[in-house]
């Protein structure tokens, strides 16, 4: 399944399978098949080209959140993923970076362009997560932020005079960084993913994977997968949202063999075999970030950006957002938030996050 | 030797040596730090044993409610005719939980319990076979993934640095490029200074060592905290095709004993080969004496500040051994008697002074004392 579709308004009808956009001829060709049901060429297949043109003009939003203890290379990885300095990084050790006492949410937006397509990328950083002595409930500010974005979108949606294009600040993807201990998940990892996998797409990655040998990596991944399964944690791509058999086979392979991706990030280039590659230079060798024999960065990049970008947005909109919306409406007696029976105004968004649907 | 200039006590060191070889050597090493930093692998590499063979690391869900435990493992190692009884103290569960508040307290208590046991044995009647279970050294593992010491590291080190010799090491150092290692070490050194944490200071070279040795020694000390890599496997390094202890990656092989790759050799040399005895001595002369002084001081002042610790001590003692045989109570009794004597002498002095004033003999100061 390759979804190169541009962003559309929630319509389910538009989420059909389409191949990678290929250069289209200027004049649509007549179909070759003699068994065509059409009595002539109508031209509905040009819709793809029209959509592509529209997307290039309007661009699209993508919001990615990174969560994990400090020092696991989150910012470096995001910069490597999008090949630009999109994440603020405590690059130099000398800088006085104090660990914040509570989890902070920092969203930074950038517009990046490729092949005429503009993407407004927002990277949401969560410094302070998991760094304290007592990390009880340190996921709460994160859950609150995610729900606030759903609330913002909901408010816009129920407006009488709606904006033509609702600005989408909802978190489409949450990269959760697992520390490469080699043993198993840490209790905090389990707690976070248990709470958040029902409200946002979580993609677990094994950070700084250059400390594990091939066997250690494969054993660790197996153990992590098993632990997630035993604890009922569904990471993206969730089994229940596979649309058809083709999706299921493709996603099964990713879920059961590749994930969680063991990655290495870098913003430095070195010369290897006459080429300049992104990597890390150690006295015993150079680790190449984009070399599949060294780490799975390329797999993660292809997965998040090249094949599943649109699906991430759609699952966020059609599933996570809808769940939130339904809960809010139910709590309000079937009415949109802010309105009550006979015109009374009901209380605003609860301060505590909505309990996730079980 | 029949030479009349020669007395013969220069043979003392070799006599001591022979005695200690016969007696054997005890050493207790504690290993601490969050799980997954390569502690067990490093210990196996350091002592070339497989102390952690049947180890089973519990999964995350089991660790959710697990509290910190203290585990002791002993092994007898023999090398060159010298027997060493090495006891390893492990702290599984440290730093694992979501809420790690006060998780270092059981460790601190454990160390103090060893001191207390030694104090009791030392004050007791049968002192021939005192078992020294005091912790002589604590290897504290710092994560290479963080940006220096984490809040938990600082809390642990501050609770422990006056009670045990701490040697901080950076575990899994093959995660770092050389520049990163340097920066991390510097950051840790700065933080240790800022938080006023006293780690074990390797003693100065003897002044009669040659310059080269002194230079090497200084260079080695600059590498603290040591960035180590451990391995329990011997691999065949592709380049030189000789077997080395190391880790095989697709991009190269890390050699544990290569000083350009990590500081393992330094750690082994300084910890095992040259400073085992010094660590024991510092534990006894400095850390234990500090504990002992604090303990006895609080006993000597009944009703003073440390009432709680004193009563805790006597309560504990009372439940374990019948009162008359209690060594600690004996010491307490002695101190009380001395105090009483002092008080009586003071009273006498005051009485005499009062008498002198009453006698009103001008100029006559009879010294009746």
Interface residues (C-beta under 8 A of the other chain):
Chain A: X69 X70 X71 X72 X90 X92 X93 X94 X97 X99 X131 X132 X133 X134 X135 X136 X179 X180 X181 X182 X183 X184 X185 X186 X187 X188 X189 X190 X191 X207 X208 X210 X211 X213 X214 X223 X227 X230 X231 X280 X281 X282 X283 X284 X285 X286 X287 X288 X293 X294
Chain B: X35 X36 X37 X57 X59 X60 X61 X63 X64 X96 X97 X98 X99 X100 X101 X143 X144 X145 X146 X147 X148 X150 X151 X152 X155 X172 X174 X175 X177 X178 X180 X183 X184 X186 X187 X247 X248 X249 X250 X251 X252 X253 X254 X255 X258 X260 X261
